[in-house]
Amino acid sequence: MIVPVRYATPGAAPEEEAEPVRAAAVEFDGDTDKPLVLLIDDDLTVHELVRRFLQKEGFRVIAAPSGPEGLELANRLRPAVIVLDVMMPTMDGWSVLTKLKSTPELADIPVVMLTMVNNKEMGFSLGVDDYMLKPIERGSFVSVLRRFCSPLPSASVLLVEDDDTTREMLRMSLEKDQFTVIEASNGVEALQKLATNRPGVILLDLMMPEMDGFQFTREVRAIANGRTFPSSS
């Protein structure tokens, strides 16, 4: 990126308005099926490192060297995920994160903090989706990005739990991740639900009245004639 330098003429009046910040030019490989990662970091060495190994992993990458440029690119490109540093001049990462999460059009874009500043509490309180420390551990970093760039297909879950509070908490968490939840308060009720529903997974408490989780599992396998459901207890 080339930044033009304007020298002041001695005695000249100062300009009334500064030129607006312009984001760096974007160069893609043309494969729009690949998820786009926006990296906002003032360290150009990090730009090159992240771009090189993420492109090998099947991502498109565009980097911005400052917060204002990153926000402009986020508004224009709507990336699949934003990777954000904390310590930057002009506008730090906390300010960028606050702006992203307060902008309705950008608030749903996952933001991953990648920084040397160990303040996860601050990050999560401001709405960051994940928080990672430099130096980069490649495998973990790629796994995190894939989690946000490759959403799970819609699926149904049969939730079998006799405690109302626990069942409500689990249901809300699952629905937040786009799962359809079928609820049952005990094993007998869950078997009745299975007569008309075929969930992708069964989330099961083992200690329940009327029919415990072990007996329920045996009944399900018998009904399915050998076909087992994925289950978690």
RARA-V24043 format. One record per residue. N is the residue number from 1. RES is the residue in one letter. PHI is phi as a letter, one per 40 degrees, with the letter a starting at -180 (* if undefined). OMEGA is omega in radians with two decimals (NA if undefined). Layout:
# RARA-V24043
n=<N & N>
res=<RES & RES>
phi=<PHI & PHI>
omega=<OMEGA & OMEGA>
This chain:
# RARA-V24043
n=<1 & 2 & 3 & 4 & 5 & 6 & 7 & 8 & 9 & 10 & 11 & 12 & 13 & 14 & 15 & 16 & 17 & 18 & 19 & 20 & 21 & 22 & 23 & 24 & 25 & 26 & 27 & 28 & 29 & 30 & 31 & 32 & 33 & 34 & 35 & 36 & 37 & 38 & 39 & 40 & 41 & 42 & 43 & 44 & 45 & 46 & 47 & 48 & 49 & 50 & 51 & 52 & 53 & 54 & 55 & 56 & 57 & 58 & 59 & 60 & 61 & 62 & 63 & 64 & 65 & 66 & 67 & 68 & 69 & 70 & 71 & 72 & 73 & 74 & 75 & 76 & 77 & 78 & 79 & 80 & 81 & 82 & 83 & 84 & 85 & 86 & 87 & 88 & 89 & 90 & 91 & 92 & 93 & 94 & 95 & 96 & 97 & 98 & 99 & 100 & 101 & 102 & 103 & 104 & 105 & 106 & 107 & 108 & 109 & 110 & 111 & 112 & 113 & 114 & 115 & 116 & 117 & 118 & 119 & 120 & 121 & 122 & 123 & 124 & 125 & 126 & 127 & 128 & 129 & 130 & 131 & 132 & 133 & 134 & 135 & 136 & 137 & 138 & 139 & 140 & 141 & 142 & 143 & 144 & 145 & 146 & 147 & 148 & 149 & 150 & 151 & 152 & 153 & 154 & 155 & 156 & 157 & 158 & 159 & 160 & 161 & 162 & 163 & 164 & 165 & 166 & 167 & 168 & 169 & 170 & 171 & 172 & 173 & 174 & 175 & 176 & 177 & 178 & 179 & 180 & 181 & 182 & 183 & 184 & 185 & 186 & 187 & 188 & 189 & 190 & 191 & 192 & 193 & 194 & 195 & 196 & 197 & 198 & 199 & 200 & 201 & 202 & 203 & 204 & 205 & 206 & 207 & 208 & 209 & 210 & 211 & 212 & 213 & 214 & 215 & 216 & 217 & 218 & 219 & 220 & 221 & 222 & 223 & 224 & 225 & 226 & 227 & 228 & 229 & 230 & 231 & 232 & 233>
res=<M & I & V & P & V & R & Y & A & T & P & G & A & A & P & E & E & E & A & E & P & V & R & A & A & A & V & E & F & D & G & D & T & D & K & P & L & V & L & L & I & D & D & D & L & T & V & H & E & L & V & R & R & F & L & Q & K & E & G & F & R & V & I & A & A & P & S & G & P & E & G & L & E & L & A & N & R & L & R & P & A & V & I & V & L & D & V & M & M & P & T & M & D & G & W & S & V & L & T & K & L & K & S & T & P & E & L & A & D & I & P & V & V & M & L & T & M & V & N & N & K & E & M & G & F & S & L & G & V & D & D & Y & M & L & K & P & I & E & R & G & S & F & V & S & V & L & R & R & F & C & S & P & L & P & S & A & S & V & L & L & V & E & D & D & D & T & T & R & E & M & L & R & M & S & L & E & K & D & Q & F & T & V & I & E & A & S & N & G & V & E & A & L & Q & K & L & A & T & N & R & P & G & V & I & L & L & D & L & M & M & P & E & M & D & G & F & Q & F & T & R & E & V & R & A & I & A & N & G & R & T & F & P & S & S & S>
phi=<* & b & b & c & b & b & c & c & c & d & g & c & c & c & c & c & b & c & c & c & c & b & c & c & c & b & b & b & c & g & c & c & c & c & c & c & b & b & b & b & a & c & c & c & c & c & d & c & c & c & c & c & c & c & c & c & c & g & b & c & b & b & b & b & c & a & c & d & c & c & c & c & c & c & c & c & b & f & c & c & a & b & b & b & c & c & c & b & c & g & a & c & c & c & c & c & c & c & c & c & c & c & b & d & c & b & c & c & c & c & b & b & c & b & a & c & c & c & a & c & d & c & d & c & c & c & h & c & c & a & b & b & b & c & c & c & c & d & c & c & c & c & c & c & c & c & c & c & c & b & c & c & c & d & a & b & b & c & b & b & a & c & c & c & c & c & c & c & c & c & d & c & c & c & c & c & c & g & c & c & b & b & b & a & c & a & c & c & c & c & c & c & c & c & c & b & b & b & c & c & a & b & b & b & c & c & c & b & c & g & a & c & c & c & c & d & c & c & c & c & c & c & c & c & f & g & c & c & c & c & a & a & b>
omega=<3.14 & 3.14 & 3.12 & 3.13 & -3.13 & 3.13 & -3.14 & 3.07 & -3.12 & 3.10 & -3.10 & 3.13 & 3.12 & 3.12 & -3.10 & -3.09 & 3.06 & 3.10 & 3.14 & 3.10 & 3.10 & -3.12 & 3.13 & 3.12 & -3.09 & 3.08 & 3.13 & 3.10 & 3.09 & -3.13 & -3.06 & 3.06 & 3.13 & 3.13 & -3.11 & 3.08 & 3.05 & 3.11 & 3.10 & -3.04 & -3.11 & -3.12 & -3.09 & 3.06 & 3.09 & 3.09 & -3.05 & -3.14 & -3.10 & -3.13 & -3.06 & -3.03 & 3.08 & 3.09 & 3.08 & -3.13 & 3.05 & 3.09 & 2.85 & -3.08 & 2.97 & -3.06 & 3.07 & -3.08 & -3.14 & 3.13 & -3.14 & 3.11 & 3.09 & 3.11 & 3.11 & 3.12 & 3.12 & 3.12 & -3.05 & -2.97 & -3.09 & -3.09 & 3.10 & -3.14 & 3.11 & 3.06 & -2.90 & 3.02 & 3.11 & -3.02 & 3.10 & 3.08 & 3.09 & -3.09 & -3.08 & -3.06 & 3.11 & 3.14 & 3.11 & -3.14 & 3.12 & 3.13 & 3.13 & -3.05 & 3.11 & 3.11 & -3.03 & -3.09 & -3.06 & -2.97 & -3.08 & 3.11 & 3.12 & 3.12 & 3.09 & 3.05 & 3.06 & -2.91 & 3.04 & -3.12 & -3.09 & 3.13 & -3.10 & -3.11 & 3.10 & -3.12 & -3.10 & 3.10 & 3.13 & 3.03 & 3.11 & -3.09 & 3.02 & -3.03 & -3.11 & -3.10 & 2.98 & 0.03 & -3.03 & 2.94 & -2.92 & -3.08 & -3.14 & -3.12 & 3.14 & 3.13 & 3.11 & -3.12 & 3.12 & 3.13 & -3.12 & -3.09 & -3.12 & -3.10 & 3.10 & 3.07 & 3.13 & -3.11 & 3.12 & -3.14 & 2.98 & -3.10 & -3.09 & -3.06 & -3.08 & 3.12 & -3.04 & -3.10 & 3.13 & -3.13 & 3.13 & 3.13 & 3.13 & 3.14 & -3.14 & 3.13 & -3.14 & -3.14 & 3.08 & 3.11 & 3.01 & 3.03 & 2.98 & -3.01 & 3.01 & -3.04 & 3.01 & -3.07 & 3.09 & -3.07 & -3.14 & 3.12 & 3.14 & 3.09 & 3.08 & 3.12 & -3.12 & 3.13 & -3.10 & -3.12 & 3.11 & -3.04 & 3.08 & -3.13 & 3.08 & 3.07 & -2.84 & 2.95 & -3.11 & -3.07 & -3.11 & 3.06 & 3.09 & 3.11 & -3.11 & -3.06 & -3.14 & 3.12 & 3.11 & -3.13 & 3.12 & -3.14 & -3.14 & -3.11 & 3.09 & 3.14 & -3.08 & 3.13 & 3.10 & 3.11 & -3.10 & 3.04 & 2.96 & -3.14 & 3.11 & -3.12 & NA>
